[in-house]
Amino acid sequence: MAAKSFIVTLKDHVADVDISSVKKSFTQLGGEITHEFSLIKGFTVKVPEAGIDSVKEKHSDAIANIEEDKEVSIKK
């Protein structure tokens, strides 16, 4: 299955060591961190979609949201 890009948003209370643990779980699935945000605790990751649920369950105390990273537009 092809990898997709996802935005991972973490809860405000998450410590840096826990952020590293979440990232490591994604890279162990063959994922690649493609961008890290500076204003919020979060990052984008390119990873096979099949692994998303297992990481979300494992780190449910740290992850606030995971959503597919895709283009958004406003049409009139």
All heavy atoms as TSV, in Angstrom:
chain	resi	resn	atom	element	x	y	z
A	1	MET	N	N	0.841	-1.179	0.000
A	1	MET	CA	C	0.000	0.000	0.000
A	1	MET	C	C	0.885	1.240	0.000
A	1	MET	O	O	1.872	1.321	0.709
A	1	MET	CB	C	-0.920	-0.014	1.221
A	1	MET	CG	C	-1.800	1.211	1.338
A	1	MET	SD	S	-2.950	1.102	2.717
A	1	MET	CE	C	-4.410	0.711	1.792
A	2	ALA	N	N	0.501	2.240	-0.771
A	2	ALA	CA	C	1.278	3.466	-0.895
A	2	ALA	C	C	1.160	4.315	0.369
A	2	ALA	O	O	0.146	4.294	1.054
A	2	ALA	CB	C	0.795	4.261	-2.094
A	3	ALA	N	N	2.212	5.046	0.631
A	3	ALA	CA	C	2.226	5.929	1.802
A	3	ALA	C	C	1.421	7.192	1.497
A	3	ALA	O	O	1.362	7.653	0.363
A	3	ALA	CB	C	3.653	6.283	2.168
A	4	LYS	N	N	0.797	7.726	2.527
A	4	LYS	CA	C	0.060	8.978	2.444
A	4	LYS	C	C	0.639	9.935	3.468
A	4	LYS	O	O	1.272	9.522	4.431
A	4	LYS	CB	C	-1.426	8.766	2.753
A	4	LYS	CG	C	-2.198	8.047	1.685
A	4	LYS	CD	C	-3.673	8.030	2.057
A	4	LYS	CE	C	-4.504	7.411	0.966
A	4	LYS	NZ	N	-5.937	7.465	1.302
A	5	SER	N	N	0.365	11.212	3.272
A	5	SER	CA	C	0.833	12.222	4.206
A	5	SER	C	C	-0.275	12.548	5.202
A	5	SER	O	O	-1.430	12.740	4.812
A	5	SER	CB	C	1.245	13.475	3.437
A	5	SER	OG	O	1.813	14.414	4.303
A	6	PHE	N	N	0.083	12.615	6.485
A	6	PHE	CA	C	-0.862	12.897	7.552
A	6	PHE	C	C	-0.327	14.014	8.443
A	6	PHE	O	O	0.881	14.132	8.644
A	6	PHE	CB	C	-1.102	11.657	8.419
A	6	PHE	CG	C	-1.798	10.552	7.699
A	6	PHE	CD1	C	-1.081	9.589	7.011
A	6	PHE	CD2	C	-3.183	10.477	7.695
A	6	PHE	CE1	C	-1.721	8.562	6.332
A	6	PHE	CE2	C	-3.838	9.459	7.017
A	6	PHE	CZ	C	-3.103	8.500	6.332
A	7	ILE	N	N	-1.244	14.810	8.983
A	7	ILE	CA	C	-0.904	15.814	9.975
A	7	ILE	C	C	-1.207	15.207	11.343
A	7	ILE	O	O	-2.330	14.770	11.590
A	7	ILE	CB	C	-1.723	17.101	9.785
A	7	ILE	CG1	C	-1.446	17.702	8.414
A	7	ILE	CG2	C	-1.425	18.101	10.903
A	7	ILE	CD1	C	-2.391	18.838	8.046
A	8	VAL	N	N	-0.208	15.168	12.197
A	8	VAL	CA	C	-0.359	14.628	13.546
A	8	VAL	C	C	-0.290	15.797	14.521
A	8	VAL	O	O	0.715	16.502	14.583
A	8	VAL	CB	C	0.750	13.603	13.871
A	8	VAL	CG1	C	0.587	13.064	15.283
A	8	VAL	CG2	C	0.752	12.467	12.846
A	9	THR	N	N	-1.377	16.010	15.271
A	9	THR	CA	C	-1.435	17.054	16.274
A	9	THR	C	C	-1.376	16.395	17.650
A	9	THR	O	O	-2.121	15.451	17.914
A	9	THR	CB	C	-2.737	17.872	16.149
A	9	THR	OG1	O	-2.874	18.318	14.805
A	9	THR	CG2	C	-2.723	19.071	17.072
A	10	LEU	N	N	-0.485	16.908	18.490
A	10	LEU	CA	C	-0.307	16.338	19.826
A	10	LEU	C	C	-0.984	17.215	20.872
A	10	LEU	O	O	-1.208	18.405	20.655
A	10	LEU	CB	C	1.182	16.196	20.121
A	10	LEU	CG	C	1.936	15.337	19.105
A	10	LEU	CD1	C	3.426	15.459	19.309
A	10	LEU	CD2	C	1.509	13.892	19.188
A	11	LYS	N	N	-1.305	16.607	21.996
A	11	LYS	CA	C	-1.929	17.334	23.099
A	11	LYS	C	C	-0.912	18.299	23.716
A	11	LYS	O	O	0.291	18.041	23.693
A	11	LYS	CB	C	-2.461	16.349	24.141
A	11	LYS	CG	C	-3.577	15.468	23.573
A	11	LYS	CD	C	-4.063	14.451	24.572
A	11	LYS	CE	C	-5.143	13.575	23.928
A	11	LYS	NZ	N	-5.580	12.504	24.824
A	12	ASP	N	N	-1.410	19.404	24.262
A	12	ASP	CA	C	-0.537	20.463	24.798
A	12	ASP	C	C	0.396	19.990	25.910
A	12	ASP	O	O	1.510	20.485	26.040
A	12	ASP	CB	C	-1.371	21.638	25.312
A	12	ASP	CG	C	-2.025	22.421	24.191
A	12	ASP	OD1	O	-1.510	22.398	23.057
A	12	ASP	OD2	O	-3.059	23.064	24.453
A	13	HIS	N	N	-0.037	19.034	26.712
A	13	HIS	CA	C	0.758	18.604	27.871
A	13	HIS	C	C	1.893	17.639	27.538
A	13	HIS	O	O	2.687	17.298	28.411
A	13	HIS	CB	C	-0.165	17.928	28.900
A	13	HIS	CG	C	-0.620	16.570	28.471
A	13	HIS	ND1	N	-1.739	16.390	27.682
A	13	HIS	CD2	C	-0.109	15.335	28.696
A	13	HIS	CE1	C	-1.898	15.095	27.458
A	13	HIS	NE2	N	-0.924	14.436	28.049
A	14	VAL	N	N	2.015	17.216	26.298
A	14	VAL	CA	C	2.968	16.170	25.925
A	14	VAL	C	C	4.410	16.682	26.029
A	14	VAL	O	O	4.761	17.715	25.469
A	14	VAL	CB	C	2.680	15.662	24.496
A	14	VAL	CG1	C	3.678	14.608	24.073
A	14	VAL	CG2	C	1.259	15.109	24.416
A	15	ALA	N	N	5.239	15.932	26.739
A	15	ALA	CA	C	6.654	16.276	26.913
A	15	ALA	C	C	7.451	15.901	25.663
A	15	ALA	O	O	7.043	15.036	24.880
A	15	ALA	CB	C	7.216	15.540	28.126
A	16	ASP	N	N	8.607	16.548	25.504
A	16	ASP	CA	C	9.452	16.298	24.338
A	16	ASP	C	C	9.831	14.825	24.190
A	16	ASP	O	O	9.882	14.302	23.087
A	16	ASP	CB	C	10.720	17.154	24.400
A	16	ASP	CG	C	10.429	18.625	24.160
A	16	ASP	OD1	O	9.326	18.957	23.672
A	16	ASP	OD2	O	11.320	19.453	24.468
A	17	VAL	N	N	10.102	14.149	25.303
A	17	VAL	CA	C	10.474	12.738	25.245
A	17	VAL	C	C	9.318	11.899	24.678
A	17	VAL	O	O	9.545	10.938	23.944
A	17	VAL	CB	C	10.952	12.219	26.626
A	17	VAL	CG1	C	9.805	12.180	27.630
A	17	VAL	CG2	C	11.598	10.860	26.503
A	18	ASP	N	N	8.088	12.268	25.006
A	18	ASP	CA	C	6.927	11.540	24.485
A	18	ASP	C	C	6.702	11.844	23.004
A	18	ASP	O	O	6.256	10.977	22.251
A	18	ASP	CB	C	5.684	11.876	25.300
A	18	ASP	CG	C	5.808	11.396	26.744
A	18	ASP	OD1	O	6.383	10.310	26.957
A	18	ASP	OD2	O	5.355	12.110	27.653
A	19	ILE	N	N	7.015	13.065	22.598
A	19	ILE	CA	C	6.917	13.414	21.173
A	19	ILE	C	C	7.889	12.543	20.379
A	19	ILE	O	O	7.534	12.009	19.329
A	19	ILE	CB	C	7.218	14.916	20.955
A	19	ILE	CG1	C	6.133	15.765	21.607
A	19	ILE	CG2	C	7.321	15.233	19.455
A	19	ILE	CD1	C	6.442	17.256	21.636
A	20	SER	N	N	9.079	12.370	20.891
A	20	SER	CA	C	10.077	11.520	20.233
A	20	SER	C	C	9.586	10.083	20.119
A	20	SER	O	O	9.811	9.417	19.113
A	20	SER	CB	C	11.401	11.553	21.001
A	20	SER	OG	O	11.958	12.833	20.953
A	21	SER	N	N	8.898	9.605	21.141
A	21	SER	CA	C	8.370	8.249	21.135
A	21	SER	C	C	7.293	8.073	20.062
A	21	SER	O	O	7.252	7.056	19.361
A	21	SER	CB	C	7.807	7.913	22.517
A	21	SER	OG	O	7.245	6.626	22.527
A	22	VAL	N	N	6.436	9.068	19.907
A	22	VAL	CA	C	5.391	9.016	18.868
A	22	VAL	C	C	6.046	8.998	17.494
A	22	VAL	O	O	5.696	8.187	16.624
A	22	VAL	CB	C	4.415	10.208	18.997
A	22	VAL	CG1	C	3.438	10.235	17.831
A	22	VAL	CG2	C	3.663	10.164	20.320
A	23	LYS	N	N	7.012	9.876	17.276
A	23	LYS	CA	C	7.716	9.924	15.991
A	23	LYS	C	C	8.402	8.589	15.693
A	23	LYS	O	O	8.372	8.102	14.566
A	23	LYS	CB	C	8.751	11.047	15.994
A	23	LYS	CG	C	8.154	12.424	15.961
A	23	LYS	CD	C	9.273	13.457	16.001
A	23	LYS	CE	C	8.758	14.854	16.103
A	23	LYS	NZ	N	9.867	15.824	16.221
A	24	LYS	N	N	9.012	8.003	16.710
A	24	LYS	CA	C	9.706	6.719	16.538
A	24	LYS	C	C	8.723	5.630	16.106
A	24	LYS	O	O	9.044	4.804	15.257
A	24	LYS	CB	C	10.412	6.325	17.833
A	24	LYS	CG	C	11.219	5.060	17.714
A	24	LYS	CD	C	11.961	4.746	18.998
A	24	LYS	CE	C	12.741	3.455	18.842
A	24	LYS	NZ	N	13.456	3.104	20.067
A	25	SER	N	N	7.516	5.648	16.666
A	25	SER	CA	C	6.514	4.653	16.277
A	25	SER	C	C	6.173	4.764	14.796
A	25	SER	O	O	5.988	3.762	14.112
A	25	SER	CB	C	5.248	4.821	17.121
A	25	SER	OG	O	5.491	4.454	18.453
A	26	PHE	N	N	6.081	5.994	14.299
A	26	PHE	CA	C	5.802	6.181	12.869
A	26	PHE	C	C	6.971	5.728	12.003
A	26	PHE	O	O	6.762	5.087	10.978
A	26	PHE	CB	C	5.462	7.642	12.570
A	26	PHE	CG	C	4.045	8.016	12.917
A	26	PHE	CD1	C	3.786	8.905	13.948
A	26	PHE	CD2	C	2.972	7.498	12.217
A	26	PHE	CE1	C	2.485	9.258	14.273
A	26	PHE	CE2	C	1.666	7.833	12.535
A	26	PHE	CZ	C	1.421	8.723	13.559
A	27	THR	N	N	8.200	6.049	12.405
A	27	THR	CA	C	9.352	5.654	11.590
A	27	THR	C	C	9.549	4.141	11.599
A	27	THR	O	O	10.015	3.575	10.608
A	27	THR	CB	C	10.643	6.375	12.031
A	27	THR	OG1	O	10.907	6.105	13.402
A	27	THR	CG2	C	10.524	7.879	11.811
A	28	GLN	N	N	9.163	3.483	12.686
A	28	GLN	CA	C	9.260	2.023	12.730
A	28	GLN	C	C	8.289	1.359	11.755
A	28	GLN	O	O	8.496	0.223	11.362
A	28	GLN	CB	C	9.024	1.513	14.152
A	28	GLN	CG	C	10.179	1.814	15.080
A	28	GLN	CD	C	9.914	1.423	16.525
A	28	GLN	OE1	O	8.768	1.383	16.974
A	28	GLN	NE2	N	10.973	1.173	17.269
A	29	LEU	N	N	7.241	2.079	11.377
A	29	LEU	CA	C	6.291	1.568	10.374
A	29	LEU	C	C	6.752	1.869	8.951
A	29	LEU	O	O	6.056	1.581	8.003
A	29	LEU	CB	C	4.911	2.208	10.575
A	29	LEU	CG	C	4.139	1.809	11.809
A	29	LEU	CD1	C	2.895	2.676	11.944
A	29	LEU	CD2	C	3.738	0.344	11.718
A	30	GLY	N	N	7.906	2.501	8.828
A	30	GLY	CA	C	8.398	2.887	7.512
A	30	GLY	C	C	8.029	4.311	7.153
A	30	GLY	O	O	8.156	4.723	6.006
A	31	GLY	N	N	7.560	5.055	8.139
A	31	GLY	CA	C	7.160	6.435	7.906
A	31	GLY	C	C	8.336	7.389	7.934
A	31	GLY	O	O	9.426	7.064	8.398
A	32	GLU	N	N	8.082	8.588	7.413
A	32	GLU	CA	C	9.100	9.631	7.371
A	32	GLU	C	C	8.477	10.943	7.853
A	32	GLU	O	O	7.446	11.366	7.330
A	32	GLU	CB	C	9.607	9.801	5.938
A	32	GLU	CG	C	10.568	10.925	5.741
A	32	GLU	CD	C	10.910	11.171	4.280
A	32	GLU	OE1	O	10.406	10.458	3.398
A	32	GLU	OE2	O	11.665	12.118	4.033
A	33	ILE	N	N	9.074	11.568	8.849
A	33	ILE	CA	C	8.620	12.871	9.328
A	33	ILE	C	C	9.028	13.884	8.261
A	33	ILE	O	O	10.218	14.015	7.955
A	33	ILE	CB	C	9.240	13.244	10.688
A	33	ILE	CG1	C	9.019	12.148	11.732
A	33	ILE	CG2	C	8.720	14.601	11.163
A	33	ILE	CD1	C	7.591	11.797	12.029
A	34	THR	N	N	8.057	14.596	7.686
A	34	THR	CA	C	8.356	15.508	6.586
A	34	THR	C	C	8.359	16.975	6.997
A	34	THR	O	O	8.920	17.810	6.293
A	34	THR	CB	C	7.363	15.299	5.425
A	34	THR	OG1	O	6.036	15.457	5.906
A	34	THR	CG2	C	7.533	13.909	4.825
A	35	HIS	N	N	7.729	17.307	8.118
A	35	HIS	CA	C	7.714	18.695	8.586
A	35	HIS	C	C	7.362	18.711	10.073
A	35	HIS	O	O	6.529	17.934	10.517
A	35	HIS	CB	C	6.679	19.517	7.812
A	35	HIS	CG	C	6.638	20.960	8.218
A	35	HIS	ND1	N	7.580	21.870	7.807
A	35	HIS	CD2	C	5.778	21.650	9.001
A	35	HIS	CE1	C	7.291	23.056	8.330
A	35	HIS	NE2	N	6.205	22.947	9.060
A	36	GLU	N	N	8.017	19.606	10.812
A	36	GLU	CA	C	7.693	19.795	12.229
A	36	GLU	C	C	7.179	21.213	12.417
A	36	GLU	O	O	7.771	22.160	11.911
A	36	GLU	CB	C	8.915	19.543	13.099
A	36	GLU	CG	C	9.352	18.085	13.040
A	36	GLU	CD	C	10.436	17.754	14.046
A	36	GLU	OE1	O	10.327	18.193	15.197
A	36	GLU	OE2	O	11.376	17.047	13.655
A	37	PHE	N	N	6.080	21.357	13.128
A	37	PHE	CA	C	5.487	22.667	13.359
A	37	PHE	C	C	6.146	23.336	14.559
A	37	PHE	O	O	6.556	22.672	15.508
A	37	PHE	CB	C	3.980	22.541	13.600
A	37	PHE	CG	C	3.253	21.909	12.443
A	37	PHE	CD1	C	2.668	20.663	12.572
A	37	PHE	CD2	C	3.159	22.560	11.224
A	37	PHE	CE1	C	2.003	20.071	11.517
A	37	PHE	CE2	C	2.496	21.973	10.161
A	37	PHE	CZ	C	1.918	20.726	10.302
A	38	SER	N	N	6.198	24.668	14.534
A	38	SER	CA	C	6.797	25.394	15.646
A	38	SER	C	C	5.751	26.074	16.530
A	38	SER	O	O	5.998	26.298	17.705
A	38	SER	CB	C	7.790	26.443	15.132
A	38	SER	OG	O	7.153	27.342	14.260
A	39	LEU	N	N	4.587	26.379	15.988
A	39	LEU	CA	C	3.556	27.064	16.775
A	39	LEU	C	C	2.651	26.117	17.553
A	39	LEU	O	O	2.042	26.505	18.536
A	39	LEU	CB	C	2.702	27.954	15.879
A	39	LEU	CG	C	3.443	29.115	15.204
A	39	LEU	CD1	C	2.509	29.883	14.280
A	39	LEU	CD2	C	4.025	30.042	16.250
A	40	ILE	N	N	2.561	24.881	17.094
A	40	ILE	CA	C	1.763	23.864	17.777
A	40	ILE	C	C	2.618	22.614	17.940
A	40	ILE	O	O	3.619	22.445	17.247
A	40	ILE	CB	C	0.462	23.510	17.007
A	40	ILE	CG1	C	0.805	22.922	15.631
A	40	ILE	CG2	C	-0.459	24.705	16.899
A	40	ILE	CD1	C	-0.360	22.311	14.905
A	41	LYS	N	N	2.204	21.745	18.842
A	41	LYS	CA	C	2.897	20.464	18.983
A	41	LYS	C	C	2.342	19.532	17.923
A	41	LYS	O	O	1.213	19.045	18.030
A	41	LYS	CB	C	2.688	19.884	20.381
A	41	LYS	CG	C	3.441	20.637	21.446
A	41	LYS	CD	C	3.420	19.921	22.772
A	41	LYS	CE	C	4.223	20.727	23.778
A	41	LYS	NZ	N	4.423	20.014	25.019
A	42	GLY	N	N	3.130	19.335	16.887
A	42	GLY	CA	C	2.684	18.468	15.818
A	42	GLY	C	C	3.686	18.397	14.691
A	42	GLY	O	O	4.708	19.094	14.691
A	43	PHE	N	N	3.379	17.536	13.738
A	43	PHE	CA	C	4.255	17.306	12.598
A	43	PHE	C	C	3.471	16.635	11.480
A	43	PHE	O	O	2.344	16.173	11.689
A	43	PHE	CB	C	5.453	16.430	13.011
A	43	PHE	CG	C	5.072	15.131	13.672
A	43	PHE	CD1	C	4.870	13.981	12.941
A	43	PHE	CD2	C	4.909	15.065	15.050
A	43	PHE	CE1	C	4.515	12.787	13.555
A	43	PHE	CE2	C	4.569	13.882	15.686
A	43	PHE	CZ	C	4.362	12.741	14.929
A	44	THR	N	N	4.061	16.598	10.287
A	44	THR	CA	C	3.480	15.820	9.205
A	44	THR	C	C	4.365	14.595	8.997
A	44	THR	O	O	5.579	14.647	9.191
A	44	THR	CB	C	3.357	16.616	7.887
A	44	THR	OG1	O	4.634	17.123	7.513
A	44	THR	CG2	C	2.368	17.760	8.026
A	45	VAL	N	N	3.716	13.520	8.631
A	45	VAL	CA	C	4.421	12.264	8.424
A	45	VAL	C	C	3.868	11.586	7.180
A	45	VAL	O	O	2.668	11.623	6.917
A	45	VAL	CB	C	4.287	11.334	9.665
A	45	VAL	CG1	C	2.844	10.974	9.950
A	45	VAL	CG2	C	5.134	10.083	9.509
A	46	LYS	N	N	4.760	10.998	6.400
A	46	LYS	CA	C	4.357	10.194	5.246
A	46	LYS	C	C	4.526	8.742	5.667
A	46	LYS	O	O	5.635	8.307	6.001
A	46	LYS	CB	C	5.224	10.530	4.035
A	46	LYS	CG	C	4.707	9.948	2.755
A	46	LYS	CD	C	5.420	10.539	1.559
A	46	LYS	CE	C	4.734	10.043	0.298
A	46	LYS	NZ	N	5.335	10.638	-0.892
A	47	VAL	N	N	3.403	8.017	5.701
A	47	VAL	CA	C	3.416	6.669	6.269
A	47	VAL	C	C	2.318	5.833	5.603
A	47	VAL	O	O	1.309	6.384	5.162
A	47	VAL	CB	C	3.205	6.747	7.812
A	47	VAL	CG1	C	1.836	7.259	8.164
A	47	VAL	CG2	C	3.481	5.435	8.493
A	48	PRO	N	N	2.487	4.513	5.527
A	48	PRO	CA	C	1.402	3.673	5.020
A	48	PRO	C	C	0.161	3.820	5.900
A	48	PRO	O	O	0.248	3.793	7.125
A	48	PRO	CB	C	1.970	2.246	5.119
A	48	PRO	CG	C	3.455	2.425	5.109
A	48	PRO	CD	C	3.699	3.736	5.801
A	49	GLU	N	N	-0.987	4.003	5.269
A	49	GLU	CA	C	-2.229	4.264	5.995
A	49	GLU	C	C	-2.594	3.137	6.962
A	49	GLU	O	O	-3.187	3.374	8.009
A	49	GLU	CB	C	-3.364	4.490	4.997
A	49	GLU	CG	C	-4.634	4.998	5.613
A	49	GLU	CD	C	-5.667	5.400	4.575
A	49	GLU	OE1	O	-5.457	5.158	3.384
A	49	GLU	OE2	O	-6.684	5.946	4.985
A	50	ALA	N	N	-2.196	1.926	6.646
A	50	ALA	CA	C	-2.549	0.771	7.474
A	50	ALA	C	C	-1.984	0.863	8.892
A	50	ALA	O	O	-2.519	0.266	9.813
A	50	ALA	CB	C	-2.062	-0.509	6.807
A	51	GLY	N	N	-0.911	1.612	9.098
A	51	GLY	CA	C	-0.302	1.688	10.416
A	51	GLY	C	C	-0.827	2.790	11.309
A	51	GLY	O	O	-0.533	2.826	12.505
A	52	ILE	N	N	-1.633	3.681	10.770
A	52	ILE	CA	C	-2.110	4.849	11.523
A	52	ILE	C	C	-2.868	4.441	12.786
A	52	ILE	O	O	-2.608	4.969	13.868
A	52	ILE	CB	C	-2.999	5.736	10.632
A	52	ILE	CG1	C	-2.145	6.395	9.545
A	52	ILE	CG2	C	-3.741	6.786	11.442
A	52	ILE	CD1	C	-1.157	7.413	10.040
A	53	ASP	N	N	-3.799	3.522	12.672
A	53	ASP	CA	C	-4.627	3.155	13.825
A	53	ASP	C	C	-3.814	2.562	14.972
A	53	ASP	O	O	-4.089	2.834	16.137
A	53	ASP	CB	C	-5.740	2.198	13.408
A	53	ASP	CG	C	-6.820	2.881	12.590
A	53	ASP	OD1	O	-6.972	4.119	12.718
A	53	ASP	OD2	O	-7.506	2.190	11.815
A	54	SER	N	N	-2.804	1.764	14.638
A	54	SER	CA	C	-2.007	1.151	15.708
A	54	SER	C	C	-1.204	2.201	16.477
A	54	SER	O	O	-1.096	2.130	17.699
A	54	SER	CB	C	-1.072	0.074	15.142
A	54	SER	OG	O	-0.111	0.641	14.277
A	55	VAL	N	N	-0.665	3.201	15.782
A	55	VAL	CA	C	0.088	4.262	16.459
A	55	VAL	C	C	-0.865	5.136	17.267
A	55	VAL	O	O	-0.562	5.511	18.400
A	55	VAL	CB	C	0.885	5.118	15.446
A	55	VAL	CG1	C	1.547	6.300	16.140
A	55	VAL	CG2	C	1.923	4.276	14.736
A	56	LYS	N	N	-2.026	5.434	16.695
A	56	LYS	CA	C	-3.010	6.269	17.403
A	56	LYS	C	C	-3.457	5.589	18.697
A	56	LYS	O	O	-3.593	6.233	19.731
A	56	LYS	CB	C	-4.210	6.545	16.500
A	56	LYS	CG	C	-5.138	7.604	17.035
A	56	LYS	CD	C	-6.189	7.966	16.017
A	56	LYS	CE	C	-7.041	9.107	16.507
A	56	LYS	NZ	N	-8.017	9.541	15.509
A	57	GLU	N	N	-3.652	4.281	18.654
A	57	GLU	CA	C	-4.063	3.540	19.856
A	57	GLU	C	C	-2.932	3.477	20.881
A	57	GLU	O	O	-3.146	3.695	22.076
A	57	GLU	CB	C	-4.487	2.121	19.464
A	57	GLU	CG	C	-5.025	1.321	20.624
A	57	GLU	CD	C	-5.506	-0.050	20.188
A	57	GLU	OE1	O	-6.168	-0.147	19.139
A	57	GLU	OE2	O	-5.216	-1.020	20.905
A	58	LYS	N	N	-1.709	3.227	20.421
A	58	LYS	CA	C	-0.556	3.107	21.317
A	58	LYS	C	C	-0.270	4.426	22.042
A	58	LYS	O	O	0.127	4.424	23.202
A	58	LYS	CB	C	0.673	2.681	20.515
A	58	LYS	CG	C	1.926	2.542	21.340
A	58	LYS	CD	C	3.094	2.066	20.487
A	58	LYS	CE	C	4.354	1.927	21.321
A	58	LYS	NZ	N	5.495	1.492	20.512
A	59	HIS	N	N	-0.480	5.535	21.357
A	59	HIS	CA	C	-0.145	6.849	21.920
A	59	HIS	C	C	-1.394	7.714	22.114
A	59	HIS	O	O	-1.346	8.935	21.952
A	59	HIS	CB	C	0.848	7.571	21.005
A	59	HIS	CG	C	2.153	6.865	20.860
A	59	HIS	ND1	N	3.116	6.871	21.849
A	59	HIS	CD2	C	2.656	6.107	19.855
A	59	HIS	CE1	C	4.158	6.159	21.450
A	59	HIS	NE2	N	3.903	5.687	20.240
A	60	SER	N	N	-2.494	7.099	22.498
A	60	SER	CA	C	-3.756	7.833	22.644
A	60	SER	C	C	-3.682	8.936	23.691
A	60	SER	O	O	-4.403	9.932	23.607
A	60	SER	CB	C	-4.905	6.876	22.972
A	60	SER	OG	O	-4.660	6.240	24.219
A	61	ASP	N	N	-2.791	8.782	24.664
A	61	ASP	CA	C	-2.628	9.812	25.691
A	61	ASP	C	C	-1.868	11.034	25.174
A	61	ASP	O	O	-1.917	12.104	25.780
A	61	ASP	CB	C	-1.919	9.241	26.916
A	61	ASP	CG	C	-0.554	8.663	26.576
A	61	ASP	OD1	O	-0.381	8.141	25.458
A	61	ASP	OD2	O	0.348	8.732	27.436
A	62	ALA	N	N	-1.177	10.903	24.053
A	62	ALA	CA	C	-0.363	12.000	23.514
A	62	ALA	C	C	-0.949	12.620	22.246
A	62	ALA	O	O	-0.782	13.806	21.996
A	62	ALA	CB	C	1.046	11.505	23.223
A	63	ILE	N	N	-1.636	11.815	21.439
A	63	ILE	CA	C	-2.125	12.285	20.143
A	63	ILE	C	C	-3.523	12.885	20.281
A	63	ILE	O	O	-4.444	12.236	20.760
A	63	ILE	CB	C	-2.145	11.140	19.111
A	63	ILE	CG1	C	-0.715	10.657	18.855
A	63	ILE	CG2	C	-2.807	11.591	17.810
A	63	ILE	CD1	C	-0.614	9.436	17.959
A	64	ALA	N	N	-3.659	14.131	19.842
A	64	ALA	CA	C	-4.963	14.799	19.852
A	64	ALA	C	C	-5.738	14.475	18.579
A	64	ALA	O	O	-6.945	14.240	18.622
A	64	ALA	CB	C	-4.790	16.310	19.971
A	65	ASN	N	N	-5.025	14.433	17.430
A	65	ASN	CA	C	-5.719	14.223	16.157
A	65	ASN	C	C	-4.730	13.791	15.078
A	65	ASN	O	O	-3.583	14.212	15.081
A	65	ASN	CB	C	-6.413	15.527	15.730
A	65	ASN	CG	C	-7.372	15.324	14.590
A	65	ASN	OD1	O	-7.999	14.283	14.469
A	65	ASN	ND2	N	-7.497	16.334	13.741
A	66	ILE	N	N	-5.218	12.959	14.168
A	66	ILE	CA	C	-4.467	12.592	12.966
A	66	ILE	C	C	-5.428	12.751	11.798
A	66	ILE	O	O	-6.526	12.190	11.809
A	66	ILE	CB	C	-3.961	11.135	13.008
A	66	ILE	CG1	C	-3.020	10.927	14.186
A	66	ILE	CG2	C	-3.261	10.794	11.698
A	66	ILE	CD1	C	-2.545	9.484	14.346
A	67	GLU	N	N	-5.013	13.548	10.811
A	67	GLU	CA	C	-5.860	13.719	9.630
A	67	GLU	C	C	-4.999	13.721	8.380
A	67	GLU	O	O	-3.827	14.101	8.418
A	67	GLU	CB	C	-6.681	14.992	9.717
A	67	GLU	CG	C	-5.876	16.268	9.815
A	67	GLU	CD	C	-6.754	17.493	10.002
A	67	GLU	OE1	O	-7.049	17.819	11.158
A	67	GLU	OE2	O	-7.133	18.086	8.984
A	68	GLU	N	N	-5.587	13.271	7.288
A	68	GLU	CA	C	-4.861	13.242	6.037
A	68	GLU	C	C	-4.493	14.661	5.619
A	68	GLU	O	O	-5.304	15.581	5.701
A	68	GLU	CB	C	-5.695	12.568	4.954
A	68	GLU	CG	C	-4.928	12.338	3.673
A	68	GLU	CD	C	-5.703	11.551	2.635
A	68	GLU	OE1	O	-6.763	10.967	2.953
A	68	GLU	OE2	O	-5.250	11.532	1.491
A	69	ASP	N	N	-3.265	14.828	5.197
A	69	ASP	CA	C	-2.762	16.129	4.725
A	69	ASP	C	C	-3.102	16.241	3.245
A	69	ASP	O	O	-2.542	15.525	2.421
A	69	ASP	CB	C	-1.256	16.212	4.942
A	69	ASP	CG	C	-0.670	17.567	4.592
A	69	ASP	OD1	O	-1.440	18.521	4.440
A	69	ASP	OD2	O	0.571	17.651	4.489
A	70	LYS	N	N	-4.071	17.101	2.939
A	70	LYS	CA	C	-4.445	17.267	1.539
A	70	LYS	C	C	-4.771	18.718	1.262
A	70	LYS	O	O	-4.972	19.520	2.171
A	70	LYS	CB	C	-5.626	16.363	1.185
A	70	LYS	CG	C	-6.841	16.508	2.054
A	70	LYS	CD	C	-7.875	15.465	1.697
A	70	LYS	CE	C	-9.027	15.511	2.680
A	70	LYS	NZ	N	-10.011	14.493	2.371
A	71	GLU	N	N	-4.791	19.049	0.009
A	71	GLU	CA	C	-5.044	20.414	-0.412
A	71	GLU	C	C	-6.487	20.820	-0.096
A	71	GLU	O	O	-7.405	20.041	-0.302
A	71	GLU	CB	C	-4.776	20.548	-1.912
A	71	GLU	CG	C	-4.851	21.973	-2.399
A	71	GLU	CD	C	-4.443	22.091	-3.854
A	71	GLU	OE1	O	-3.507	21.375	-4.278
A	71	GLU	OE2	O	-5.068	22.882	-4.559
A	72	VAL	N	N	-6.626	22.018	0.396
A	72	VAL	CA	C	-7.943	22.579	0.718
A	72	VAL	C	C	-8.123	23.832	-0.120
A	72	VAL	O	O	-7.211	24.630	-0.264
A	72	VAL	CB	C	-8.052	22.914	2.221
A	72	VAL	CG1	C	-9.387	23.548	2.546
A	72	VAL	CG2	C	-7.827	21.682	3.063
A	73	SER	N	N	-9.327	23.997	-0.671
A	73	SER	CA	C	-9.586	25.208	-1.451
A	73	SER	C	C	-10.986	25.726	-1.153
A	73	SER	O	O	-11.837	24.996	-0.656
A	73	SER	CB	C	-9.446	24.923	-2.936
A	73	SER	OG	O	-10.433	24.009	-3.352
A	74	ILE	N	N	-11.168	26.988	-1.436
A	74	ILE	CA	C	-12.466	27.622	-1.277
A	74	ILE	C	C	-12.985	27.965	-2.662
A	74	ILE	O	O	-12.329	28.656	-3.432
A	74	ILE	CB	C	-12.349	28.918	-0.421
A	74	ILE	CG1	C	-11.823	28.572	0.971
A	74	ILE	CG2	C	-13.685	29.626	-0.345
A	74	ILE	CD1	C	-11.508	29.779	1.806
A	75	LYS	N	N	-14.161	27.477	-2.976
A	75	LYS	CA	C	-14.766	27.761	-4.284
A	75	LYS	C	C	-15.933	28.711	-4.093
A	75	LYS	O	O	-16.693	28.592	-3.157
A	75	LYS	CB	C	-15.248	26.471	-4.937
A	75	LYS	CG	C	-14.140	25.526	-5.275
A	75	LYS	CD	C	-14.654	24.318	-5.974
A	75	LYS	CE	C	-13.502	23.368	-6.288
A	75	LYS	NZ	N	-13.934	22.222	-7.038
A	76	LYS	N	N	-16.046	29.652	-4.990
A	76	LYS	CA	C	-17.162	30.592	-4.954
A	76	LYS	C	C	-18.309	30.100	-5.797
A	76	LYS	O	O	-18.194	29.426	-6.722
A	76	LYS	CB	C	-16.719	31.956	-5.446
A	76	LYS	CG	C	-15.873	32.661	-4.425
A	76	LYS	CD	C	-15.627	34.067	-4.888
A	76	LYS	CE	C	-15.010	34.867	-3.774
A	76	LYS	NZ	N	-14.912	36.250	-4.104
